[in-house]
């Protein structure tokens, strides 16, 4: 574990800053980096818990998802534009039109 942590600290990383809000349902959010040619590369996923009795909510601070591997696989270099999509699927398999905005990208340079 210590080796893995040190490897992560010693390499440049890129995070997508995603603004989360309530969906009135539990869902899986799949995040993809989109290449210039339109190919989607899986960058990661996370879950949002909710339900029909859920009160409206939204975080003021973004959830940061490490998308470094997908950015490298897409061949995106420093200064290139990064396009990311979030596909939201309810626990019953229904795709939601609601999505989470990716507010910005955060670069963390190696120590």
C-alpha distances in whole Angstrom, upper triangle without the diagonal:
4,5,5,6,9,10,11,12,14,16,19,18,21,21,24,25,27,29,29,32,34,35,37,35,31,30,27,27,26,26,27,27,31,32,35,37,36,33,30,27,24,22,20,22,22,24,27,29,32,36,40,40,37,39,38,35,33,30,31,28,26,23,21,20,18,20,19,19,22,24,23,24,27,28,28,29,29,32,32,33,30,31,29,31,30,31,31,32,33,32,35,35,37,36,37,38,37,34,31,32,30,31,29,26,24,23,20,20,18,18
4,5,5,6,9,10,11,12,15,18,18,21,21,25,26,28,30,31,34,36,37,39,37,34,32,30,29,28,27,29,29,32,33,36,38,37,35,32,29,26,24,23,24,24,27,29,31,35,38,42,42,39,40,40,36,34,31,32,28,27,24,22,21,19,21,20,20,24,25,24,25,28,29,29,28,28,31,32,33,31,32,30,32,31,33,34,35,36,35,38,38,40,39,39,41,39,36,33,33,31,31,29,26,24,22,19,19,16,15
4,5,5,6,9,10,11,13,16,16,20,21,24,26,28,31,32,35,37,38,40,38,35,33,30,29,28,27,28,27,31,31,34,36,35,33,31,27,25,23,22,24,25,28,30,33,36,40,43,44,41,42,41,38,36,33,33,30,28,25,22,21,18,20,18,18,22,23,21,23,26,26,26,26,26,30,30,32,29,31,30,32,31,33,34,35,37,36,39,38,40,39,39,41,39,36,33,34,31,32,29,26,23,21,18,18,15,15
4,5,5,6,9,10,11,14,14,17,18,21,23,25,28,28,32,33,34,37,35,31,30,27,26,24,23,24,24,27,28,31,33,32,29,27,23,21,19,18,20,21,24,27,29,33,37,40,41,38,39,38,35,33,30,30,27,25,22,19,17,15,17,15,15,18,20,18,20,23,23,24,24,24,27,28,29,26,28,26,28,27,29,30,31,33,32,35,34,36,35,36,37,35,32,30,30,27,28,26,23,21,19,16,16,14,14
4,5,5,6,9,10,13,13,16,16,20,21,23,26,27,30,32,33,36,34,31,29,27,25,25,23,24,24,28,28,32,34,33,30,28,24,22,19,19,21,21,24,26,28,32,36,39,40,37,37,36,33,31,28,28,24,22,20,17,16,14,16,15,16,19,20,19,21,24,24,24,24,23,26,27,28,26,27,26,28,27,29,30,31,33,32,36,35,37,35,35,37,35,31,29,29,26,26,24,21,19,17,14,14,12,12
4,5,5,6,9,12,13,16,18,21,23,25,28,29,33,35,37,39,38,34,33,30,28,27,26,26,26,29,29,32,34,34,32,29,26,25,22,21,24,24,27,30,32,36,39,43,43,40,41,39,36,33,30,30,26,25,22,19,19,16,18,16,17,20,21,19,22,25,24,24,23,22,26,27,28,26,29,27,30,29,32,33,34,36,36,39,38,40,38,38,39,37,34,31,31,28,28,26,22,19,17,14,13,10,10
4,5,5,6,10,11,15,16,20,22,25,28,29,33,35,36,39,37,34,32,29,27,25,24,24,23,26,26,29,31,31,29,27,23,22,19,19,22,23,26,29,32,35,39,42,43,40,41,39,36,33,30,31,27,25,22,19,18,14,16,13,14,17,18,16,18,21,21,21,20,20,24,24,26,24,26,25,28,28,30,31,33,35,35,38,37,38,37,37,38,36,33,30,30,26,27,24,21,18,16,13,12,9,10
4,5,6,8,8,11,13,16,18,21,24,25,29,31,33,35,34,31,29,26,24,23,21,21,20,24,24,27,29,29,27,24,21,20,16,17,19,20,23,26,29,32,36,39,40,37,37,36,33,30,27,27,23,21,19,15,14,11,13,10,12,15,15,15,17,20,19,19,18,18,21,22,23,21,23,22,24,24,27,28,30,32,32,35,34,36,34,34,34,33,29,26,26,23,23,21,18,15,13,10,10,8,10
4,6,8,9,12,14,17,19,22,25,26,30,33,34,37,36,33,31,28,26,25,23,24,22,26,26,29,31,31,29,27,24,23,19,20,22,23,26,28,31,34,38,41,41,38,38,37,33,30,27,27,23,21,19,16,16,13,15,13,15,18,17,17,20,22,21,20,19,18,21,23,24,22,25,24,26,27,29,31,33,35,35,38,37,38,36,36,36,34,31,28,27,24,24,21,18,15,12,9,8,6,6
4,7,9,13,16,19,21,24,27,29,33,36,37,40,39,36,34,31,29,27,25,25,23,26,26,28,31,31,29,27,24,24,20,21,24,25,29,31,34,37,41,44,45,41,42,40,36,33,30,30,26,24,22,19,18,15,16,13,15,18,17,16,19,21,20,20,18,17,20,22,24,23,25,25,28,28,31,33,35,37,37,41,39,40,38,38,38,37,33,30,29,26,26,23,19,16,13,10,8,5,6
4,6,10,13,17,19,22,25,27,31,34,35,38,37,34,32,29,26,24,22,21,20,22,22,25,27,27,26,24,21,20,17,19,22,23,27,29,32,36,39,42,43,40,40,38,35,32,29,28,25,22,21,17,16,12,13,10,11,15,14,12,15,18,16,16,14,14,17,19,20,19,22,22,25,25,28,30,32,35,35,39,37,38,35,35,36,34,30,28,27,23,23,20,17,14,11,9,7,5,8
4,7,10,14,16,20,23,25,29,32,33,36,35,33,30,27,25,23,20,19,17,20,20,22,25,25,23,22,19,19,16,18,21,22,26,28,31,34,38,41,42,38,38,36,33,30,27,26,22,20,19,15,14,11,11,8,11,13,11,11,14,16,14,13,12,11,14,15,17,16,19,19,22,23,26,28,31,33,34,37,36,36,34,33,33,32,28,25,24,20,20,17,13,11,7,6,4,5,9
4,7,10,13,16,19,21,25,28,29,33,32,29,27,24,21,19,16,16,14,17,18,20,23,23,21,19,17,16,13,14,17,19,22,24,28,30,34,37,38,35,35,33,29,26,23,23,19,17,15,11,10,7,8,5,9,11,9,10,13,14,14,12,12,11,14,15,15,14,16,16,19,20,23,25,27,30,31,34,32,33,30,30,30,28,24,21,20,17,17,14,10,8,6,5,6,8,11
4,7,10,13,16,19,22,25,26,30,29,27,24,22,18,17,14,13,12,15,15,18,21,20,19,17,15,14,11,13,15,17,20,22,26,28,32,34,36,32,32,30,27,23,21,20,17,14,13,9,8,6,6,5,9,10,8,10,13,13,13,11,11,10,12,12,12,10,13,12,15,16,20,22,25,27,29,32,30,30,27,27,26,25,21,18,17,13,14,11,7,6,5,6,9,11,14
4,6,9,13,15,19,22,23,26,26,24,21,19,16,15,12,12,11,15,16,19,22,20,19,17,15,14,10,11,13,14,17,19,22,25,28,31,32,28,29,26,23,20,17,17,14,11,9,6,5,4,5,7,10,11,10,12,15,15,16,13,14,13,14,15,14,11,12,11,13,14,17,19,22,24,26,29,27,27,25,24,24,21,18,15,14,10,11,9,6,5,6,8,11,14,16
4,6,10,12,16,19,20,24,23,21,19,17,13,12,9,10,10,13,15,18,20,18,18,15,14,13,10,10,12,13,16,17,20,22,26,28,29,26,26,23,21,17,15,15,12,9,8,6,5,7,7,9,12,11,10,14,16,15,16,14,15,15,15,14,13,10,10,8,10,11,14,16,19,22,23,26,25,24,22,20,20,18,14,11,10,6,8,6,5,6,9,11,15,17,20
4,7,10,13,17,18,22,22,20,18,17,14,14,11,13,13,16,18,21,23,21,21,18,17,16,13,13,13,13,15,15,19,21,24,26,27,24,23,21,18,14,12,11,9,5,6,5,7,9,10,13,16,15,14,18,19,19,20,17,18,17,17,17,15,12,12,10,12,12,15,16,20,22,23,27,25,25,22,20,20,17,14,10,9,6,6,5,6,7,11,12,16,19,21
4,6,10,13,14,18,18,17,15,14,11,12,10,12,13,16,19,21,23,21,21,18,17,16,13,12,12,11,13,12,16,17,21,23,24,20,20,17,15,11,10,10,9,5,5,6,8,11,12,15,17,16,16,20,21,20,22,19,21,20,20,19,17,14,13,10,10,9,12,13,16,18,20,23,22,21,19,17,16,13,10,6,6,4,6,8,9,11,14,16,20,22,24
4,7,11,12,16,17,16,15,15,12,14,13,16,17,19,22,24,26,23,24,21,21,19,16,15,14,13,13,12,15,16,19,21,21,18,17,14,11,8,7,7,7,5,6,9,11,14,15,19,21,20,20,23,24,23,26,23,24,23,23,22,19,17,16,13,13,11,14,13,17,18,20,23,22,21,19,16,16,12,10,6,6,6,7,10,12,13,17,19,23,25,27
4,7,9,13,13,13,12,12,10,13,13,16,18,20,24,26,28,25,25,21,21,19,17,15,13,11,11,9,11,12,15,17,18,14,14,11,9,6,6,8,8,7,7,10,12,16,17,20,22,21,22,25,26,25,28,25,27,26,26,25,22,20,18,15,14,11,13,12,15,15,17,20,20,19,17,14,15,11,9,6,8,9,10,13,15,17,20,21,25,27,29
4,7,10,11,12,12,13,12,15,16,19,21,23,27,29,30,27,27,24,24,22,20,18,16,13,12,9,10,10,13,14,14,11,10,8,6,4,6,9,11,10,11,14,16,19,20,24,26,24,25,29,29,28,31,29,31,30,29,28,25,23,21,18,16,13,14,12,15,14,17,19,19,18,16,13,14,10,9,8,10,12,13,16,19,20,24,25,29,31,33
4,6,8,9,10,13,13,16,17,21,23,25,29,31,32,29,29,25,26,23,22,20,17,14,12,8,8,7,9,10,11,8,8,6,5,6,9,12,14,14,14,17,18,22,23,27,28,27,28,31,31,31,34,32,34,33,33,32,29,26,23,20,18,15,15,12,14,12,14,17,18,16,15,12,13,10,11,10,13,16,17,20,22,24,27,28,32,34,36
4,5,7,8,11,11,15,17,20,23,24,28,30,31,27,27,24,25,22,22,19,16,14,11,8,8,7,8,9,11,8,10,8,9,10,13,16,17,16,16,19,19,23,23,27,28,26,28,31,31,30,33,32,34,34,33,32,29,26,23,20,17,14,13,10,11,9,12,14,14,13,12,9,10,8,9,10,13,16,18,21,23,25,29,30,34,36,38
4,7,9,13,14,18,20,23,26,28,32,34,34,31,30,27,28,25,25,22,19,16,13,10,9,5,5,5,7,6,8,8,10,12,15,18,20,19,19,22,22,26,27,30,31,30,31,35,34,34,37,35,38,38,37,36,33,29,27,24,21,17,16,12,12,10,12,13,15,13,13,11,13,11,13,14,17,20,22,25,27,29,32,33,37,39,41
4,6,10,12,16,18,22,25,27,30,33,33,30,29,25,26,23,23,20,16,14,11,8,7,4,4,6,9,8,11,11,12,14,16,20,21,20,18,21,21,25,25,29,29,28,30,33,32,32,35,34,37,37,37,35,32,29,26,23,20,16,14,11,10,7,8,10,12,11,11,10,13,11,13,14,18,20,22,25,27,29,32,33,36,38,40
4,7,10,13,16,20,23,25,29,32,32,29,27,24,24,21,20,17,14,11,7,5,4,5,6,9,12,10,13,14,14,15,16,20,20,19,17,19,19,22,23,27,27,25,28,31,30,30,33,32,35,35,36,34,31,28,25,22,19,15,13,10,9,6,6,9,11,11,12,11,14,13,13,14,18,20,22,25,26,27,30,31,34,36,38
4,6,10,13,16,20,22,25,28,29,25,24,20,20,17,17,14,10,9,6,5,7,8,10,12,15,13,16,16,15,15,17,20,20,18,15,18,16,20,20,24,24,22,24,27,27,26,30,29,32,32,33,31,28,25,22,18,15,12,10,6,5,4,5,9,9,9,9,9,12,11,11,12,16,17,20,22,23,25,27,29,32,33,36
4,6,10,13,17,19,22,26,26,22,21,17,17,13,13,11,7,6,5,6,9,11,13,16,19,17,19,18,17,17,17,21,20,17,14,16,14,17,17,20,20,19,21,24,23,23,26,26,29,30,30,28,26,22,20,16,13,10,8,6,5,6,7,10,9,10,10,10,13,12,11,12,15,16,19,21,21,23,25,26,29,31,33
4,6,10,13,16,19,22,23,19,18,14,14,11,11,9,5,5,6,8,11,13,16,18,20,18,20,18,17,16,16,19,18,14,12,13,11,14,14,18,18,16,18,21,20,20,23,23,25,26,27,25,22,18,16,12,10,6,6,5,7,9,11,13,12,12,10,10,12,11,9,9,12,12,16,17,18,19,22,23,27,28,31
4,7,10,13,16,19,20,16,15,11,10,8,8,6,4,7,9,11,14,17,19,22,24,22,24,22,21,19,19,21,20,16,14,14,11,13,12,15,15,13,15,18,17,17,20,20,23,24,25,22,20,16,14,10,8,6,5,6,8,11,13,15,13,13,11,12,13,13,10,11,13,13,16,17,17,19,21,22,25,27,30
4,7,10,13,16,17,14,13,9,9,6,5,5,6,8,11,13,17,19,22,24,26,24,25,23,21,19,18,20,18,14,12,12,9,10,9,12,12,10,12,15,14,14,17,16,19,20,21,19,16,13,11,7,6,5,6,9,11,15,16,19,16,17,14,14,14,14,11,10,11,10,14,14,13,16,17,19,22,24,27
4,6,10,13,14,11,9,6,5,5,5,7,9,12,15,17,21,23,25,27,30,27,28,26,25,22,21,23,21,17,15,14,11,11,9,11,11,8,10,13,12,10,14,13,17,18,19,16,14,11,8,6,5,7,8,11,14,17,19,21,18,19,15,16,16,16,13,12,13,11,15,15,14,16,17,19,22,24,27
4,7,10,11,9,8,6,5,7,6,9,12,15,18,20,24,26,28,31,33,30,31,28,27,24,23,23,21,18,16,14,12,11,8,10,10,6,7,10,9,8,11,10,13,15,15,13,11,7,6,5,7,9,11,15,17,21,23,25,22,22,19,19,18,18,15,14,14,11,14,13,12,14,15,18,20,22,25
4,7,8,6,6,5,6,9,10,13,15,18,21,23,26,28,30,32,35,32,33,30,29,26,25,26,24,20,19,18,15,15,12,13,13,9,9,12,11,8,11,10,14,16,16,12,10,7,5,6,7,11,12,16,19,22,25,26,23,23,19,19,18,19,16,16,15,13,16,15,14,17,18,21,22,25,28
4,5,5,5,6,8,11,12,16,18,21,24,26,30,32,34,36,38,36,37,34,32,29,29,29,27,23,22,20,18,17,13,14,13,10,9,11,9,6,8,8,12,14,14,11,10,8,7,9,11,14,16,20,22,26,28,30,26,26,23,23,22,22,20,19,18,16,18,17,16,18,18,21,22,24,28
4,5,7,10,11,15,16,19,22,25,28,29,33,35,37,38,41,38,39,36,34,31,31,31,29,25,25,23,21,20,16,17,17,13,12,13,12,9,10,9,12,15,14,10,9,9,9,11,13,17,19,22,25,29,31,32,29,28,25,25,24,24,21,21,20,18,20,18,17,20,20,23,24,26,30
4,6,9,11,15,17,20,22,26,28,30,34,35,37,39,41,39,40,37,36,33,33,33,31,28,27,25,23,22,18,19,18,15,14,15,13,10,11,12,15,18,18,14,13,12,11,13,14,18,19,23,25,29,31,32,28,28,24,25,24,25,22,23,22,20,23,22,20,23,23,26,27,29,33
4,6,10,13,15,18,19,23,25,27,30,32,34,35,38,36,36,34,33,30,30,31,29,26,25,23,21,21,17,18,17,14,14,16,14,10,13,13,17,19,19,15,13,12,10,11,11,14,15,19,21,25,27,28,24,24,20,21,20,21,19,20,19,18,20,20,19,22,23,26,27,29,33
4,6,10,12,15,17,21,24,26,29,31,33,35,37,35,36,34,33,30,30,31,29,25,24,23,20,19,15,17,15,11,12,14,11,9,12,13,16,19,20,16,15,13,11,11,11,14,14,18,20,24,26,27,23,23,20,21,20,22,19,20,20,18,21,21,19,22,23,25,27,28,32
4,7,9,12,14,17,20,22,25,27,29,31,34,32,33,31,29,27,27,28,26,22,21,19,16,16,13,14,13,9,11,13,11,9,12,13,17,19,20,16,15,12,10,9,8,11,11,15,17,21,22,24,20,20,17,18,18,19,16,17,17,16,19,19,17,20,21,23,25,27,30
4,6,9,12,16,19,21,25,27,30,32,34,32,33,31,30,27,26,28,25,22,20,18,14,13,10,11,10,6,8,10,8,7,11,12,15,18,19,16,15,12,11,9,10,12,12,16,17,21,22,24,21,22,19,20,20,21,18,18,18,16,19,18,16,19,19,21,22,24,27
4,6,8,12,15,18,21,24,27,29,32,29,31,29,27,25,24,26,24,20,17,16,12,12,9,11,9,7,10,12,10,10,14,14,18,20,21,18,17,14,12,10,10,10,11,14,15,18,19,21,18,19,17,18,19,19,16,16,17,15,19,18,16,18,19,20,22,23,27
4,7,11,14,17,20,23,26,29,31,28,30,28,25,23,22,23,20,17,14,12,8,8,5,8,7,5,8,10,10,10,13,13,16,18,19,17,16,12,12,9,10,10,12,14,16,19,20,23,20,21,19,19,20,19,16,15,15,13,16,15,13,15,15,17,19,20,23
4,7,11,14,17,20,23,26,28,25,27,25,23,21,20,22,19,16,13,11,8,8,7,10,10,9,12,14,13,14,17,17,20,21,22,20,19,15,14,11,11,10,11,12,14,17,17,20,18,19,17,18,19,18,15,14,15,14,17,16,15,16,17,18,20,21,24
4,7,10,13,17,19,23,24,22,24,22,20,19,18,20,18,15,12,11,8,10,10,14,13,12,15,17,17,17,21,20,23,24,25,23,21,17,16,12,11,9,9,10,11,13,14,17,15,16,15,15,17,16,13,12,15,14,17,17,16,18,19,20,23,24,27
4,7,10,13,17,20,21,19,21,20,18,16,15,18,16,13,10,11,9,11,13,16,16,16,18,21,20,21,24,23,25,26,27,26,24,20,18,15,13,10,11,10,11,12,12,16,15,16,15,15,17,15,13,12,14,14,17,18,17,18,20,21,24,25,27
4,7,10,13,16,18,16,18,17,16,15,15,18,17,15,12,13,12,15,16,20,20,19,22,24,24,24,27,27,29,29,30,29,27,23,21,17,15,12,12,9,10,10,10,13,13,14,14,14,16,14,13,12,15,16,19,20,20,21,24,24,27,29,31
4,7,10,13,15,12,14,13,12,12,12,16,15,14,11,14,14,17,18,22,23,22,24,27,27,27,30,29,31,31,31,30,27,24,22,18,16,13,12,10,10,9,10,13,14,14,14,13,15,13,12,11,14,16,18,20,21,22,25,25,29,30,32
4,7,11,12,10,12,13,12,13,14,18,18,16,14,17,17,21,22,26,26,25,28,30,30,30,33,32,35,35,35,34,31,28,26,22,20,16,15,12,12,10,10,13,15,15,15,14,17,15,15,14,18,19,21,23,24,25,28,29,32,33,35
4,7,8,6,9,10,10,12,14,18,19,18,17,20,20,24,25,29,29,28,30,33,33,33,36,35,37,37,37,36,33,30,27,24,21,18,17,13,13,10,10,13,15,15,15,14,16,14,15,15,18,20,22,25,26,28,31,31,35,37,38
4,6,5,9,11,12,15,17,21,22,21,20,23,24,27,28,32,33,31,33,36,36,36,39,38,40,40,40,39,36,32,30,26,24,20,18,15,14,10,10,12,15,14,15,14,17,15,16,17,21,23,25,28,30,31,34,35,39,40,42
4,6,9,10,13,16,19,22,24,24,23,26,27,30,31,35,36,34,36,39,38,38,41,40,42,42,42,41,37,34,32,28,25,22,20,16,15,12,13,14,16,15,16,14,17,15,17,19,22,25,27,30,32,33,37,38,41,43,45
4,6,9,12,15,18,22,24,24,23,27,28,31,33,36,37,36,38,41,41,40,43,42,44,44,43,42,39,36,34,30,28,24,23,19,19,15,16,17,20,19,20,18,20,18,20,20,23,26,28,31,33,34,37,38,42,44,45
4,6,8,12,15,18,20,20,20,23,24,28,30,33,34,33,35,38,38,37,40,39,41,40,40,39,36,33,31,27,25,22,21,17,17,15,15,17,19,18,19,17,18,16,17,17,20,23,24,27,29,30,34,35,39,40,42
4,6,10,13,16,18,19,20,23,25,29,30,34,35,34,35,39,39,38,41,39,41,40,40,39,36,33,31,28,26,22,22,19,20,17,19,21,22,21,21,18,19,16,18,17,20,23,23,26,29,30,34,35,38,40,41
4,7,11,13,16,17,18,21,23,27,28,32,33,32,33,36,37,36,39,36,38,37,37,36,33,30,28,25,23,20,20,17,19,17,19,21,22,20,20,17,17,14,15,15,17,20,20,23,26,27,31,32,36,38,40
4,7,10,12,13,14,18,20,24,25,29,31,30,30,34,34,34,36,34,36,35,34,33,30,28,26,23,22,19,20,17,19,18,19,22,23,21,20,17,18,14,14,13,15,17,17,20,23,24,28,29,33,35,36
4,6,9,10,11,15,17,21,22,26,28,27,27,31,32,31,33,31,32,31,30,30,27,24,23,20,19,17,18,16,18,18,20,23,23,22,20,17,17,13,13,11,12,14,14,17,19,20,24,25,29,31,33
4,5,7,9,12,15,18,20,24,26,25,25,29,30,29,31,29,30,29,28,28,25,23,22,20,19,17,19,17,20,20,22,25,25,24,22,19,19,16,14,11,12,13,12,15,17,18,21,22,26,28,29
4,7,10,13,16,19,21,24,27,26,26,29,31,30,31,29,29,27,27,27,25,23,22,20,20,18,21,20,23,23,25,28,28,27,25,22,22,18,16,13,12,13,11,14,16,16,20,21,25,27,28
4,7,9,13,16,18,20,24,23,23,26,28,27,29,26,26,25,24,25,23,20,20,18,19,17,20,20,23,23,25,28,28,27,25,23,22,19,16,13,12,12,10,12,13,13,17,17,21,24,25
4,6,9,12,14,17,20,20,19,22,24,24,25,23,23,22,22,22,20,17,17,15,15,14,17,17,20,21,23,26,26,25,23,20,20,17,14,10,10,9,8,9,10,11,14,16,19,22,23
4,6,10,12,15,18,17,18,21,22,22,24,22,23,22,22,22,20,17,17,14,15,13,16,15,18,19,21,24,23,23,21,19,20,17,14,10,11,9,10,11,11,11,14,15,19,21,22
4,7,9,12,14,15,15,17,19,19,21,19,20,19,20,20,18,15,15,13,14,13,16,17,20,21,22,26,25,25,23,21,22,19,16,12,12,10,10,10,9,8,11,12,15,17,19
4,6,9,11,11,12,15,16,17,19,17,18,18,19,19,17,14,14,11,13,12,14,15,18,20,21,24,23,23,21,20,21,19,15,13,13,10,12,11,10,10,11,12,16,17,19
4,6,8,9,10,12,13,14,16,15,16,16,18,17,17,13,14,12,14,14,17,18,20,23,24,27,25,26,24,23,24,22,18,16,16,13,14,13,10,9,10,10,13,14,17
4,6,6,6,9,10,11,13,11,13,14,16,15,14,10,11,10,12,12,15,17,20,23,24,27,24,25,22,22,23,21,18,16,15,12,14,12,9,10,10,12,14,15,19
4,6,5,6,9,10,11,10,11,12,14,14,14,11,13,12,15,16,19,21,23,26,27,30,28,29,26,26,26,25,21,19,19,15,17,14,11,10,9,10,11,13,16
4,5,5,6,9,10,10,12,14,17,15,16,13,14,13,16,17,19,21,23,26,27,29,27,28,26,26,27,26,22,21,21,17,20,17,14,14,13,14,15,15,18
4,5,5,6,9,9,12,14,16,14,14,11,11,10,12,14,16,19,21,24,25,27,25,26,23,24,24,23,20,19,18,15,18,16,13,14,14,15,17,18,21
4,5,5,6,6,8,10,12,10,11,8,10,10,13,15,18,21,23,26,28,30,28,28,25,25,25,24,21,19,18,15,17,14,11,12,11,13,15,16,20
4,5,5,6,8,10,13,12,13,11,13,14,17,19,21,24,26,29,31,33,30,31,28,29,28,28,24,23,22,19,20,18,14,15,13,14,14,15,19
4,5,8,10,14,16,14,15,12,14,14,16,18,20,23,25,28,29,31,28,29,26,27,27,27,24,23,22,20,22,20,17,18,16,18,18,19,23
4,6,9,12,14,11,11,10,11,11,14,17,18,22,24,28,29,31,28,28,25,26,26,26,22,22,21,18,20,18,16,17,16,18,19,20,24
4,6,10,12,10,11,10,12,14,17,20,22,25,28,31,33,35,32,32,29,30,29,29,25,24,23,20,22,19,16,17,16,18,18,19,23
4,7,8,6,8,7,10,12,16,18,21,24,27,31,33,35,32,32,28,29,28,27,24,22,20,17,18,16,13,14,13,15,16,18,21
4,6,6,9,9,13,15,19,21,24,28,30,34,36,38,35,35,32,32,31,30,26,25,22,19,20,16,13,14,12,14,14,16,19
4,6,9,10,14,16,20,22,25,28,31,35,37,39,36,36,33,33,31,30,27,24,22,18,18,15,12,12,9,12,11,14,17
4,7,9,13,15,19,22,25,28,32,35,37,39,37,36,33,32,30,29,26,24,21,17,17,13,11,12,11,14,14,17,20
4,6,10,13,16,20,23,26,29,33,35,37,34,34,30,30,28,27,24,22,19,16,16,14,12,13,12,16,16,19,22
4,7,10,13,17,20,23,26,30,32,34,31,31,27,26,24,24,20,19,16,13,14,11,10,13,13,17,18,21,24
4,7,10,13,17,20,23,26,29,31,28,27,24,23,22,21,17,16,14,11,12,10,8,11,12,15,17,20,23
4,7,10,13,17,20,23,26,28,25,24,20,20,18,18,14,13,11,9,11,10,10,13,15,18,20,23,26
4,7,10,13,16,20,22,24,22,21,17,17,16,15,12,11,9,7,10,10,10,13,15,18,20,23,26
4,7,10,13,16,19,21,18,17,14,13,12,12,9,9,9,8,12,13,13,16,18,21,24,26,29
4,6,10,13,16,18,15,15,11,10,10,9,6,6,8,8,12,14,14,17,19,22,25,27,30
4,7,10,13,14,12,11,8,8,8,9,7,9,11,12,16,17,18,21,23,25,28,30,33
4,7,10,12,10,9,6,5,7,7,6,8,12,13,17,19,20,22,25,27,30,32,35
4,7,8,6,6,4,6,9,10,10,12,15,17,21,23,23,26,28,30,33,34,37
4,5,5,5,6,7,11,11,12,14,17,19,23,25,26,28,31,32,35,37,39
4,6,7,9,11,14,14,15,17,20,22,25,27,28,30,32,33,36,37,40
4,6,9,11,15,15,17,19,23,25,28,30,31,33,35,36,40,41,43
4,6,9,13,14,15,18,21,23,26,28,29,31,33,35,38,39,42
4,6,10,12,13,16,20,22,25,27,28,31,33,35,38,40,43
4,7,9,10,13,16,19,22,24,25,28,30,32,36,37,40
4,5,7,11,14,17,20,22,24,27,29,32,35,37,40
4,6,10,12,15,18,21,23,26,29,31,35,37,40
4,7,10,13,15,19,21,24,27,29,33,35,38
4,6,9,12,15,17,20,23,25,29,31,34
4,6,9,12,14,17,20,22,26,28,31
4,6,9,12,15,18,21,24,27,29
4,6,8,11,14,17,20,23,26
4,7,10,13,16,20,23,25
4,7,10,13,16,20,22
4,7,10,13,16,19
4,6,10,13,15
4,6,10,12
4,7,9
4,6
4
